[in-house]
Amino acid sequence: MTDFSDMLEGYRRFRNTGWTQQRERWDELSEGQSPRVMVIACSDSRVDPAQIFDTSPGEIFVVRNVAALVPPFETNPGHHGVSAALEFAVQVLKVGEIVVMGHGKCGGCKAALSQELKDAPPGEGGFIHNWIDMLDDARDKVVARFGDDRGRDAHRAMEQEGVKVSLANLRTFPCVRTKERDGELKLVGAFFAIADGQLHLLDEASGEFHPASLETA
């Protein structure tokens, strides 16, 4: 397993290869960024958007958190990290697309479905539970469909419902709603299956996820 000393070795390789070979690109980035896409993904170490989409530095603006969740638009006092990042991406960077990417084997979605952290105090699972309670309505849908079954199909349904929750919550933000209506912003739902490395895209009309084409567009 990688520890920080291994990461430092990676940094040295980066300085000798990636940074040096792309010096012109890094000079451009030192003046600012202009990504066209924002990606909202899970913090899970297995689902790095930059690796999955094979992007270079400066190409995507990424926010990662437990279960790739977006909270609804709220004006109450507090620290609204995802909302701040979203506001910056949409209003300052003026991204043209926002991709919400859920994934297989998501621990946050599993906890939302099982409710295993429901009574945990803060610092022992309570923070996680308070965050994933955004998935309570989605959980009700999954339970109505699968009952007490907590197998792979139920978990995947929960993971994919989570993507839909974040898309719905994105549309509660006035800036997102207005820009989407005016054709200045597109929202995309995606799901990455760790087991087979397959990306699935959401058809919002049908509510179904389908494998992304491997053919060059």
Buried (B, 14 or more C-beta within 10 A) or exposed (E): EEEEEEEEEEEEEEEEEBBEEBEEBBEBBEEEEEBEBBBBBBEBEEBEBBEBBEBEBBBBBBBBBBBBBBBBBEEEEEEBEBBEBBBBBBEEBEBBBBBBBBBBBBBBBBBBBEEEBEEBEEEEBBBBBEBBBBBEEBBEBBBEEBEEEBEEEBBBBBBBBBBBBBBBBBBEBEBBBEBBEEEEBEBBBBBBBEEEEEBBBBEEEEEEBEEEEEEEE
